[in-house]
Amino acid sequence: MMKAHVYVTLKESVLDPQGQTIHNALRKIGFAEVTGVRQGKYFALSLANGLDGGAARAEVERIAREVLTNPVIEEYSYRIEE
């Protein structure tokens, strides 16, 4: 069975208050080497057997674009495991 791992994050131009809060907390407890934090969402999709690589990519991109993200403020990346 194929699996797709989809990562959704806010676009760089969009303020990320949760990421900033985490970044501030990390600095306060001594992780000064962390220069920024962006938070996001992760989705694990199980894909039907017999789906070829191209069809799997097209399906995952469509799902990510049309269902999992708000294209105004979010972007996505993904990887597929066979």
C-alpha positions as CSV (number, residue, x, y, z in Angstrom):
1,M,0.0,0.0,0.0
2,M,1.2,3.5,-0.9
3,K,1.3,6.2,1.7
4,A,1.4,10.0,1.2
5,H,2.8,12.4,3.8
6,V,1.4,15.9,3.4
7,Y,2.9,18.9,5.2
8,V,0.9,22.1,5.3
9,T,2.4,25.3,6.6
10,L,1.6,29.0,6.6
11,K,3.2,31.0,3.7
12,E,6.3,32.9,4.8
13,S,4.4,36.2,4.2
14,V,1.8,35.2,6.8
15,L,2.3,36.0,10.5
16,D,2.6,32.8,12.6
17,P,1.8,33.7,16.2
18,Q,1.9,30.1,17.5
19,G,5.4,29.6,15.9
20,Q,6.6,32.9,17.4
21,T,5.3,31.9,20.9
22,I,7.2,28.5,20.6
23,H,10.3,30.4,19.4
24,N,10.2,32.7,22.4
25,A,9.7,29.8,24.8
26,L,12.7,28.0,23.3
27,R,14.9,31.0,23.7
28,K,13.8,31.5,27.3
29,I,14.8,27.9,28.2
30,G,18.2,28.2,26.5
31,F,17.8,27.1,22.9
32,A,19.3,30.3,21.5
33,E,20.5,28.6,18.3
34,V,17.0,28.3,17.1
35,T,16.4,31.4,14.9
36,G,12.7,30.8,14.0
37,V,9.8,28.4,14.3
38,R,6.9,27.9,11.9
39,Q,4.1,25.6,12.9
40,G,2.0,23.5,10.6
41,K,-0.2,20.5,10.0
42,Y,0.7,16.9,9.0
43,F,-1.6,14.4,7.2
44,A,-0.9,10.7,6.5
45,L,-2.9,9.4,3.5
46,S,-3.2,5.7,2.7
47,L,-3.6,5.2,-1.1
48,A,-5.3,2.3,-2.9
49,N,-3.1,-0.6,-4.2
50,G,-2.4,-0.5,-7.9
51,L,-2.2,3.3,-8.2
52,D,0.9,4.2,-10.2
53,G,3.3,6.9,-9.2
54,G,2.0,9.6,-11.5
55,A,-1.6,9.0,-10.6
56,A,-0.7,9.0,-6.9
57,R,1.1,12.3,-7.2
58,A,-1.8,13.9,-9.1
59,E,-4.3,12.6,-6.5
60,V,-2.3,13.8,-3.6
61,E,-1.7,17.3,-5.1
62,R,-5.4,17.7,-5.8
63,I,-6.4,16.6,-2.3
64,A,-3.7,19.0,-0.8
65,R,-4.7,21.9,-3.0
66,E,-8.5,21.5,-2.8
67,V,-9.1,20.1,0.7
68,L,-6.2,20.3,3.0
69,T,-4.9,23.8,2.5
70,N,-6.3,27.4,2.3
71,P,-4.3,28.6,-0.7
72,V,-4.5,32.2,0.3
73,I,-2.4,31.7,3.5
74,E,-1.0,28.1,3.3
75,E,1.3,26.1,1.2
76,Y,2.0,22.4,1.1
77,S,4.7,19.8,0.3
78,Y,4.4,16.0,0.3
79,R,6.3,12.8,-0.2
80,I,5.0,9.4,-1.3
81,E,6.2,6.0,0.1
82,E,5.6,2.8,-1.9
